[in-house]
Amino acid sequence: MGSVFGRLFQIATFGESHGTAVGVVVDGCPPGLEINLDEIQFELDRRRPGQSKLVSQRKEPDRVAVLSGLIDGRTLGTPICLLVHNQDARPGDYAQIQELYRPSHADYTYDAKYGLRAWQGGGRASARETIGRVAAGSVAKQLLRNRYQVEIVGWVAEAGGVRAKVDPSKVTIAQVEATPTRCPQPAAARKIQERIEEIRKEGDSIGGVVGCVARGCPPGWGDPVFDKLEADLAKAVLSLPASKGFEIGSGFAGARMTGSRHNDPFYNDGADRIRTRTNYSGGIQGGITNGEDIVIRVAFKPTSTIFKPQETVDRQGNPAILKAKGRHDPCVLPRAVPMVEAMVALTLADHALRHQAQCD
């Protein structure tokens, strides 16, 4: 069940990092929705390895194939199956770790749970699993944009201690894609690129923060108590590989503010729309959207695979030293941006349909 996400707009991803293929089945997408396959491919290209010298040099074209669910460019309302073949897998790079546990990876925990694991590249624990999420996320994005006028933009807000100042209400996809770091502030982008290049040469890795905004959500999406929209968003993005923290609106900074400063005052914008003058709530109050921008931040740890010797043990508990091989990201942040966007889109699409089923 851990590979299924969503209630009405539901996805199930499949495949391992070094298996034959990876992909996703999207179920519950309404019929008659026009799907642009070039948009799906664009999102996969943003996620794929080898796109710049700042990321893993695994050479995968990641070309998507549609196996079901579409006719003449429109959804049938039946399951949509999207498939991507693995073409540059090198399982031999991982032969040395067949009996070793890589520090801060899922090797030991998968063994503890299942008694065996796909040691070639990490199997389902690999970020390659997110291909299915990103492909399905593009379908969700097109649903949200075409039927609800919702736009989702993610960006690198911080990496290696370098922070960018970004206005979530104004950031554009063009600004994000203008640099291989996916940081829309040019000065910070240059510093982040320099930091990634420096850490790669050292054989080490760095982490950071991805910001994401959803603009155009109407008030009323979400549910009270256990199914609060921010809770579902947190689960969605924290299910991504290497994610370690979630904030919405003011986040942890709000804990250091007074109520009189933190409260978002209401006003009528003159067009019979109730708005808030500030957005410390991050677009969600009581688990339900209030019509303002949904603004979140996701913290990602440094990439676990590094090229420095590390202390570990083998499957029998004997001490060992691990020296990693293969092709790995010194920083996951640039490729994590489309992943975060995808999980936000999948969550919002699901809640949009749930709202429609319950309230319309």
N, C-alpha and C positions, 0 to 999 in steps of 0.2 A: 504493500500500500504506500510505501514511502516514495514511489515514483509517480504518484497521481496528485494533481493539484487542482483546486477549484470545485465548485458545486454545480452551477449551471453551465458556465463556460469552463470546461474541464479539459485538462491535458494529461497525457501520460507519456513520459520520455522513455527511451530505450537505447540500449547499446553501450559498449565499453570503449575506453580510450583507444585500445589497440585491436578491437574487434573488426568485423567486416564493415559495419556501418553504425551510425547513430541517427536518431530521429525522434519524431513525436507524432502522437495521434491527438488531434483536437476534436473534442466532441462537444456538441451543444451550440456551435456557432450558428446563428440564424441563417435561413436560406435566402438566396437572392443577393447576398453581399458581393459586390465587385472586389476581386482580389487581384492586386498587381504583383505578379511574381518577381518583377524587378525590385520592388520594395523589399520583399523577403530576402532576395539575394544581397541587396545593399546592406541590410542589417547583419547578415552572416559575414559579409566582407569586413565590416567594422569589428566583428568578433574574432575573425580567423587569425591563426598564427602567421608569422612571416610577412606581415603587412608593413613593418618598419624594423630598423635595427634595434629598437627599444624593446621588442617583444621576442617571444620564442621563435626560432628560425625553422621550426617544422613547416614544411612546404605542403600545405593542403589547400586545394582550390575551393573546397567546401561548396560545391555546386549542388543546389537543392533540386530534388526530383519530387513531383507530386504523384502519389500513387492512388489517391482516392479523394472524393469529396468535392471536386470541382467539375463544372461543365461550362464550356464557353466563357471561362473566366469568372464564373459566379459560383457561390457556395450552394450545395444541394441541401444543406441542413443535416447531412449524414457525416460520419467521421471523416476528417481530413487527415491523411497520412503524408507526412513530409519526411524525406529520407536524404541523408548525406553519407556517401561512402568515404571510408578512411583510405587514403592512398599513400601516405608517407609514414606509416607506422614503422617503428624500429624496436620491436620487442627485445632485441639483443642488447640494447642499451640498458635494459633493466635486469639482465640475467644475474648480476651481482647482488641484487636486492631480493631475490626470490626467497632467501632465508634470513634477510635482515629487515629490521624495522626502521624506516626512515623517521627521524625526529619530527614531531608535529604533523605527520601525515596520518592517514586513516588506516595504515597497514596493520598496526597492532589491534585497533578496535574492531576492524572487519574480521580479523582472525578470531578475536575473542567472541564475537557474535555468531559467526557462521562456521568457524573451524577451517576455513579456507578463504582465499581471496584471489582476485584477478591482479596479480603482481605486475603485469606488463602495463606500466604507465598509470597504475592506480585504478583501472577499471571504471566503475560508476562514480568513484570519488574524484575523478579527474574533471577539470574544468571543461573537457571536451563534451561532457554530458550536457553542457549549457547550450550546445547547438540547437537541440530540440526546443529549449525554452525561448531562445532568441527567434527562431523561425515562427513558433506559435505566437510569440509576443508581437511580431509584425502583423499577423492576422488580427490580433486584438487591437493593435494601434489603428489599423485601417477601419475596424468596426467603430472604435471610439471617435476617430476623426470624421468619418463619413456620416455617422448617425447622431453623434452627440457634440460634434465640434470641439473635441478634447485634444489637446496637444501635449506631448510628453517630451521633455528635453533633459538629458543628463550631462554631467561634465565632471572633470577631475577638479575637485576643490582644494585638495592638498595631497602632497606626496613628498616623502622624505623630509618632512618638516617645513617644506615650502608651501605657504598658503596663498590662495588667490582670492581677490575680492570680486565677487560675481553677484549681480543683481538677478535673482531668480525670475523676476517679472519681465526681464528684458532679454535674457540670454537666448541665443538662437542656435540651431543646429549647424548653420554655416560657420559661426564663430567657433563652435566646438570642433568641427572637422577641419579647421584651418591649420591645425598643428597635430603632429603625431602623438603628442601627450594628451590630447583632448581636453586641455585646459584652455578656456576661452579668453583668459587674460594674457596678452602677449608677453609681458615682462615675467610673470610667474611661470608661463609655459617654457620660456628659455631656461630659467633656473631649474625647473623640474627635469627638463631634458638633460641638462648638464649633470644633475644629480644621478639620474638613472644610468647615464653613460659611465659615470665615475664608479658607481656601485657595481655595475656589470664587470668592469675591469678588475675589481677587487674580489670577484667571485661571490659576492654577497647579494642581499636583496633588501628592498624597502617596501613599506606599506603606505597607506594614506586614506583619503576620504573621497567618495563620490557623492556629489550633490545631484538632486533630481527634482524637477518641478512638473506638475500636471496642471495645465491651465485650461479653464473652460468647464470644469465639472459643475453641474447644477447643484443647488442645495437639495439635500434629501437622500443622497446615496449613503449606504452604510446601515448598520444595525446596532442596537443597544447592547450593553453588558458584554457577553463573551465574544460576540461577532463584530466588535467595533472595527471600523475601517482601518484605523491606525494599527490595531492589533494584527489584522490580516496582512497589512503592508509590511509590518515588522517580520512576521513569519515568512513572507514571500522573499524578502531580500536577505534575511538571515539564513535562508536555505541555500544561498549561493556559496560556492567554494571560497574559502578564505575570509568570508565576512565575519566580523566580530562585534559590531555595534550598530545601533539604530537610533536616530533622533528624528523628531518631527517638530516643525516650527521652532520655538525657542530651545527645545531640547534640554540638555542638562544646564545650559546657561539660565534657563527659567527658574531653576532652583535657587539662584542667587539674586532674584528680582523680588520686588514687593508686588502684592496683588494689584495695587493702584497703577503700577507701571505695566504689569503684564497683561491685565485685562484688555481685550480688544473692543473699543467703543463702537456701538452700532450707529448708523446714520442712513437716511434715505438719499439715494444718489440723484433724485429728481426724475428718474425714469421708472419709478415704482419698483426699484430694486433695493433691498436691504443689504447694506455692505458693512464692513468693518474698517475702521481707519488704520489699524495696525493688523498684523497677521502673526502674532506670537503663537496662536493656536495651530498654525500650519495648515489652515483650510479645513480642519475637522474639529468639531465640538460635540462631546457626548457620543463619539463614535460615528458621527454622521456629518457629511460635507455641509459647509455653510456657504458655498459659492465662491470662496476665495481660492487663490492658488494653493494647491497641496505641495508643501515643500518638505523634503526629507533629506537626510544625510546618512550614508552607510560607511562604516569604518572597515577597512580591509587590512589584514595583517601582512607583514612581509612574506613574500613567497617562501614556502617551506623548503623547497629544493634549492640548495646553494652549493657552490663548488669548493667550499672549504671543508677540511676533514672534520667530522662530527662523531662524538661518542655515542654508541648505541649498543644494542644486543641482538643476537640472533633469535630464532624461534624457540630455541632451547634455553634461552636466558644467558648464554655465554657472552662476555663482553667483546665488542668489535669496534672497528673504526670504519665509518662510511665516507667514501669519497664519490660524490654523485657524478654521473655521466649523463649525456643526452642534451636535449634542447629545452631550455626553460626560461620563463619570464623573470627578469630581475625585479620587475614591478608589475603587478597585475592590473593596476589602475586603468591604463588606456583601454584595455580589452574589457574591463569590468563595466564600463559605461553602458554599452548596449545591453549587457546582462541585467543591470539594474532597471533600465528603461523597460525591458521586456517583462520583468516581474511586476513592476508597477502597472503596466498595461494589462497584464493578465488578471491582476487583482481588481482593477477598476472595471474591466469588461465583465467580470463575474458579478460584481456588485451592481453594475448597471442593469444586467438582466434580472438579478434578484429583485431589485427595486421595481422594475417593470412588471414582474410576475406578481409582486405583492401589492403594489400601490396604484398602478395605472388602470 
